[in-house]
Amino acid sequence: MKFIGIIPARYASTRFPGKPLADMKGKYMIQRVYEQVRKILDNVCVATDDDRIFNAVESFGGNVVMTSAEHRSGTDRCFEAYNRLGGNEDVIINIQGDEPFIKPEQIESLIACFDSPQTQIATLVRPFEATEGYEALANPNSPKVILNDKNEALYFSRSIIPYMRNISPEQWPDKHVYYKHIGMYGYRADILSQITRLPQSSLEIAESLEQLRWLQNGYTIKVGITTQETIGIDTPDDLQKALTLL
């Protein structure tokens, strides 16, 4: 089975314009993501809609392709890039361009989901630790996931799911294993072609979570479980914190 890693990266961002080109101790943020992915996948490409990002990736010897500025999501950008690159791989791995600390082992966990021929889409989750406390669990910027007994996603939500009746919310992290969604995906090529043609669904609009469109339309999402946290960078303040880890 052939895999390709695609990193969608756009310049425009409400909270952090130009984020992929942020300097992280001598390297662009997008460069650090690219180098992490290359530790696992030989075939990696950045998909962008901006000349500045395109030129930056070429400057460090990375593979990059220009895509439309009209895409509504990174998933759509990945699909265009996949086709522009020839569309010869069986599975596309979509890696966030603002995750410079993504672990090679996490990418391996995602790839392993496709050992099953039944896997259509795959993603990663991490169990919340009770020591993180209720505040971290309640953060709407950390979507939660419920799994079935086959490690497939039943639902994603910005709210805490499941709700634990008759138990004080502060005790929930101690009483149940909650899962945090890590926004990295894998898609079989034929499935990616299908889901990029779906209209927005009511659940997706309600939660502002793209993956709910796929579930609502009957697709299954296999889940790999990792114990390692990732550090997404959404704001300049996040960047300053991340720099202390380099």
DAKA-V291248 format. One record per backbone hydrogen bond with DSSP energy under -0.5 kcal/mol. NH is the residue of the N-H (numbers start at 1). CO is the residue of the C=O. If there is no record, write none. Layout:
nh=NH co=CO
nh=NH co=CO
This chain:
nh=4 co=91
nh=5 co=43
nh=6 co=4
nh=6 co=93
nh=7 co=45
nh=8 co=6
nh=9 co=47
nh=18 co=11
nh=19 co=16
nh=21 co=18
nh=22 co=19
nh=24 co=27
nh=25 co=23
nh=29 co=22
nh=30 co=20
nh=32 co=28
nh=33 co=29
nh=34 co=30
nh=35 co=31
nh=36 co=32
nh=37 co=33
nh=38 co=34
nh=39 co=35
nh=39 co=36
nh=40 co=37
nh=41 co=37
nh=44 co=42
nh=45 co=5
nh=46 co=63
nh=47 co=7
nh=48 co=46
nh=48 co=65
nh=49 co=9
nh=54 co=50
nh=55 co=51
nh=56 co=52
nh=57 co=53
nh=58 co=54
nh=59 co=55
nh=60 co=56
nh=60 co=57
nh=61 co=58
nh=62 co=57
nh=65 co=46
nh=67 co=48
nh=71 co=68
nh=77 co=73
nh=78 co=74
nh=79 co=75
nh=80 co=76
nh=81 co=77
nh=82 co=78
nh=83 co=79
nh=84 co=80
nh=85 co=81
nh=86 co=83
nh=87 co=82
nh=90 co=2
nh=91 co=2
nh=92 co=187
nh=93 co=4
nh=93 co=91
nh=94 co=92
nh=94 co=185
nh=95 co=6
nh=95 co=93
nh=97 co=8
nh=99 co=96
nh=102 co=99
nh=106 co=103
nh=107 co=103
nh=108 co=104
nh=109 co=105
nh=110 co=106
nh=111 co=107
nh=112 co=108
nh=113 co=109
nh=113 co=110
nh=114 co=111
nh=115 co=112
nh=116 co=113
nh=117 co=115
nh=119 co=116
nh=121 co=220
nh=122 co=186
nh=123 co=222
nh=124 co=182
nh=124 co=184
nh=125 co=224
nh=126 co=180
nh=127 co=226
nh=128 co=178
nh=132 co=129
nh=133 co=130
nh=136 co=132
nh=137 co=133
nh=138 co=134
nh=139 co=135
nh=139 co=136
nh=142 co=139
nh=143 co=141
nh=144 co=157
nh=145 co=179
nh=146 co=155
nh=148 co=152
nh=151 co=148
nh=153 co=221
nh=154 co=146
nh=155 co=146
nh=157 co=144
nh=161 co=159
nh=165 co=163
nh=167 co=164
nh=171 co=168
nh=172 co=168
nh=172 co=169
nh=174 co=171
nh=175 co=171
nh=175 co=172
nh=176 co=172
nh=178 co=176
nh=179 co=145
nh=180 co=126
nh=181 co=143
nh=182 co=124
nh=183 co=181
nh=184 co=182
nh=185 co=94
nh=186 co=122
nh=187 co=92
nh=188 co=120
nh=189 co=90
nh=192 co=188
nh=193 co=189
nh=194 co=190
nh=195 co=191
nh=196 co=192
nh=197 co=194
nh=198 co=195
nh=205 co=201
nh=206 co=202
nh=207 co=203
nh=208 co=204
nh=209 co=204
nh=212 co=209
nh=213 co=210
nh=214 co=210
nh=215 co=211
nh=216 co=212
nh=217 co=213
nh=218 co=215
nh=219 co=214
nh=222 co=121
nh=222 co=220
nh=223 co=151
nh=224 co=123
nh=226 co=125
nh=232 co=230
nh=233 co=98
nh=234 co=232
nh=236 co=15
nh=239 co=235
nh=240 co=236
nh=241 co=237
nh=242 co=238
nh=243 co=239
nh=244 co=240
nh=244 co=241
nh=245 co=242
nh=246 co=243
